């Protein structure tokens, strides 16, 4: 039995306990986790500083360091997520339907936990808490494999949560951290049939593609966000500047940040200088089409096909001037990863066409793609943003971590 199978065996035993817990028992554990995160704040910050120091020594980019960094505010947000999750409705046991058959059998369709959820993710230690508490509330055990960049932070956070479980009488193994961050353990998780009920990769395009292509356990594909804002001919240009600025610079290292801006030719001459003036405050590098360069000059690097297909996760924005909504839609169809897309427009017809024809998990009219988030959607903390179409799509909250069970009660009926 390999390392992951050993963790999986313990997790399955813990999952059997979780499946029988009351909502109150799970909520008490969540509240204890929230309290302990605040009490152990200095321990968390110290562990995180070790990770950041190693990241700086290895030349990690500033945007990726931002993903890795924990602050007092971010720890407080994690603790608040625990409290908020405790207040949300428990999906486990919810009756989705059913009825009595002509032969007298009663069939009830109810929500139940998936069982054991595995997570493979990169340098975002907040995911360790988000994933663990969502799994706990939905009655699932969690096996979490973060990246080596966040090892000390993840080890500290997992230790705190396991202690909180023990303090409330729940099995510690309901939350397990994979402390071996080698590639071998990732491969073991991908092949852990019989131990993991679902595997959720969360990180860059390379990680997600590897898991989707190599895993034999069920996978929910998440997160790669090549997101666009299209500024229509009828757009309020001040609004469009705000939306592009927020989508690109508020936190460029996350999957719901925008990577490309498409601008209708009728407003490009006015809008692009407005946009550049705002983005210059963050020293955003612009990579644009010939018409973009004609308007803005030598500050624009000529864009390649690769640029339009890239999730930069940095202060870089690809720009293209288009002749029509149809051209914008075609560009998005070509390059979108199906995450979040936005149109800025005053035209009801253009807005409706955009929302109907764009194939993405979240499609916005006149607001920032940065809202694609479990908390912002009222789901509590999220375990990821699914860009696939089966089982779950978009921000994945509690319900996405459950499945269906049919309960059939009879009085001796047999099938003729």
N, C-alpha and C positions, 0 to 999 in steps of 0.2 A: 504494500500500500504506500503510494507516494505522499509527499507533503500535503498536496491539495486534497487528496482523498481522505487523509487524516482529519484535516479541517472540515471537510464536507461531512464526514461521519458525525462529528460533534455538532455541526450546524443542523443536520437533519434531526438529531435528537432534540435540539433546542427548538427547532421549528414545530415539532409535535407538541411541545409545551405551549408555545406562543399561540398556536391555532385554537387552543382551548381557553385562552385568557379572556377575561371580561374587558370591556372598553376602559373601565376605571383602573384596572391593574396596569394596562398599557400606558394610560395617561399619567399615572403616578411615576412610572419609570421615566417618561418623557420630561416631566417636571423636575425630577431629580437630576437628569442629565443637564437640563438648563441651569439649575442652581450650581452644579459642580463646575460647569464651564466658566461661570463667573468667579467662583471661588478659586479656581486653579488658573486664572487668567495669566498670572506672571509665569507659571510653569509653561504655559502654551507659548507665550511670547518668547521665552528663552529658547525653547526648542525650535521655534520658527526662525529666530535669529541665526541659529546654527545652520539651518538650511539656506537662508539668504546669504550668509557669509560664504558658503561653499558655492552658491550660484554666482556670486560676484567674482570669485576666484576663477571660475570656469568661463566667464564672459557671457553669461546669460543676458539676453536682451532686456531692456527696461520693461517692455510690455509683459514679458513672461515673468519677470520678477514681481510685477504687480499681481499677476495671478497667484503667485506663491505667497505673497506677503499677507500676514495676519496683523491686524491692529486691534486696539481696544474696541473700536466701533464695530469691526467685523466679528469679533468674538461676541459682543453684545447682540449683534444681529443673529448669530447662530443660536444663542440662548433664547432670544425672542422667538425664533422659528420653532424651538421645542415647545414653548408655551402656546404659541399659536396653533401648532399641530394638535396639541392636547385638546384644544377647543373645537377642532373640526369634527364633523360627523365621521364615525367609524364605518368604512364600507363593508367590513366583514359581517356577514349575517343579513345584509340587506336583501330583501326579497325582490327579485326582478320580474317575477311573473309566475304563472302556473295556473292550475285549475283542476277540476275533477273530470276524469274521463268517463265515457258512457258506461264502462264496466265498474265504476265506483272507485278506481284508483285515484289517489290525490297526488299530483305532481307539483312540487315547489322548486322554483329556480332561484338559487341563493348565491351570493358572492362569498368566496372563500380565498384564503391566501394562496399565492403561487407555491410557496414552500421555502426554498433557499435561492436567494438572488445573489449572483456574483457581479462585481463591478471591477472593471479595469479602467483606470483613469490616470491622468498625468498631473502636472504640478499645481493642483488646486486643493489645498487641504480642507477647505470648507465643504468640498464634496464628501469627504469622509463623514462629516456630521450629517449633512443633508441626506445622504443615501441611508445611513444607519437609522436615523429617526423615522424616515418614511417607511422603511422596511418594518421597523418595530411597530408602528401604528397600524400597518396593514397586516400584521401577524406573520411576517416573513423573517427568517434568519438572513443575515448578510455576511458575505465573504468579500472583503474589500482589498483590492490590490492597487495602491497608489504608485506614483512614480518615485524613483529613487531621489529625485530633487526635493521631495517633500517628506522624506522618510521620518525625520525626527519629529516634525509636526504631526504627522499621521500617527506615529507611535504614541505620542503624548495624548492626542485626542481619543484614540481607541482605548487607551488605558483608562482614561477618565470615564468613558461611556460604559466600559465593562464593569468598573467599580460601581457605577450608578445602578446598573442592572443587579449586581450582587446585593447592594444596599436595599433594594426593593424586593428581594426574594426571587428574582428572575434569573434564568441561566445566562452566565457570562458569554457562553459560546453563541448566543444569538447575534453577537457582533464580533466578527473575527477579522483581524488585520493580517494580510499576507506579508510577513516580515522579510521574506526573501524576494527581492525585486528583480531577480534575474529574468531573462527572457524565458527560461525553462518553466518557471512557475506560470507565466502567462499562457504558454502552450498547454500546460497541464489543465488550467482552468478551461481553455477552449475545448478540451477533450474529456471534461469531467462529467460525462453522461452517468446518470444515476446518483450524482451528488449535487449538481446544480440544476435547478429547474429553468433558469433563464440567466443569460449573461448579457450585461449591458456595458458596452465600451463608451467612454466619454473622454474626448480629447481631440487631437489633430486628425487630419484626413488619413494619414498613414496608419495610425493606430486603428482607427475604425475600419478601414479597408482590410487590414490584416485579420482582425477578428471576424468580420463578416465572411471573408473568403476561407478562413481556416477552421473556424469553430464547427464542431459537430453537435454541440448543445444548442438549444434555441437561443437566438440572439435578437435583441431589439437594437436597431441601428439608430444612433443619435448624433446630433450635434454639429456636423460640419456646416458652417454657415457662410456661404458665398451670397451675401444678402445685398439687395439693390434698393435704391430710391430712384424713382422716375419722376422728374419734374415736368409736368404737363404744360402745354401752351397756355392753359388758363390758370396756372398755379398762382397763389399768393406767394410772391417771391420772398418776402420776409419770413413767412412761415416755412418755406422750403429751406432757407438758410438755417433756421433753427433746427429743423428736423435732420438735415444732413450733418450739421455740426454735432448734435447730440448723438446721432447714430454712429459717427466716426470717432469722436474724441472723448465722449463721456467715460468710456472704458473700452479701448480698442482691442483688448486682448480676449474678448469673450465672443461666443458664437453668434450672438444676435446683433453685434456691431455691423455696420454696413461696410462693404468692400468696393462697391461700384456706385457711381451716380450717372444716370442717364438723363439728358436734358433735351427738351424739344428745341429745334432750331429757332423757332420764333422768339424764344426768351433767352437763348443761350448767351447772346451778346450782353445782356443786362445781368443775367443771373450769375454767370461764371465769375466775373470780377467780385460780385458781392460774396459769393461762396469762398473764393480764395482769400479775401480780406479776413473773413472769420477764421478760416482754417490756418492761416498764417500764425495765429496766436499759439498754435500747437505745433508749428513747423511740419505740417502734413505735406508729404511728398505727393505730387500729382502726376499720374501717368495717364496721358490722354490721347485721343484720336487727333488727326491732322486739324480738324476744325477747332478742337479745344486749344491746340497749340497756336493756331492762328489768332484766337481771341486773347489768350493769356500770355503768349510769348514764350521765351526760352526757359521760363521756370517750369514748363511742362516737359516731362520725359515722354518720348513716344511710347505709346502702349502697345504691347504685344498680345497675341492670342492667349499666351500663358498668363499675362497680367489679368485679363478679364476672367480667367478661370481660377484665380488664386484667392484663397482665404488668407489674407496678409496677417491678421491679428496684430497689426502695428499701425503706426501713423502714416499709412500709405493709402491712397484712394485712386482707383481707376475711374476715368471719366470718358463718356462718349456722348457726342451730339447726335441726336436721331431726328429723322424727318417726320415721324408719326408715332402714334400709340402702337400701331401694328409693328413697327420696327422695334420699339421698346419691348413689346411682348415677345417677339421672336428672339431678341437678345437674351431676355430672362429665361426663356425656354431652353436656350443653348447652354447657358452658363450657371443657372441657379442650382443649388443643392437641395432645394425644396424646403428650406428652413423658414425664412421670413422675408417678405417683399413688400414694398411701399410705393404708393402713388400719391403725389401732391397735386391736387386739382380742385377746381371749382365746378367741374362738369360732372353732373350726376351720371350721364351716360358713360363717360370715361371711367368713372369710379366703379360702376357696376360691371362694365366689361373687364376691367382689370381684376376685380375680385372673382369673377366667374372663370376667367381664362388662365389666370396664373395658378400653377400647380405647386402649392407650397403649404406647409403646415399652418402658417399664419400670414394673412394677407391684409395689409393696412391701407387705410385711406386717411391721409392728413394727420398721421401721428407716427412717432418714432418706432423703429423695429426693436429698440432696446426694451420694449415692454414684453417681449416674448420670454416669459419667466413665470415659474409656478406661483411665486408670491404675488406678482402683479396681476395674475389671472385669478387670484383668490383660491388657489389650490393648496396653499401652504408651501413648504420647501419642495423642490422638485428633485427627482432622481436623474433627470436628463430631459432633453428635448428631442423627441423622436421625429426623424425625417422619413420614416417608412409609413406604410399605409395599413398594415395588418396589425391587429391587437391594440396598438396605441399610436397616436400621432399628436405632435405638438408637445407642450410642457406636460410631463408625466407626473401626476400627483398620486394620491392614494389609490384611486380606483384602478389606475393603470397597473398597479402591483397586485391586483386580484384577478381571479378567474371565476368561472361558473361551475357550480355543482348542482345536479338535479337530485332532489330528495323525493323518493316515491314511497308512499304509504298505501298498503292494501289490506284486504281481509281474506287472503288466501286465493286471490285471482291467479289463474294460469292461462297461458296463451293457447287458444284452440288451434 
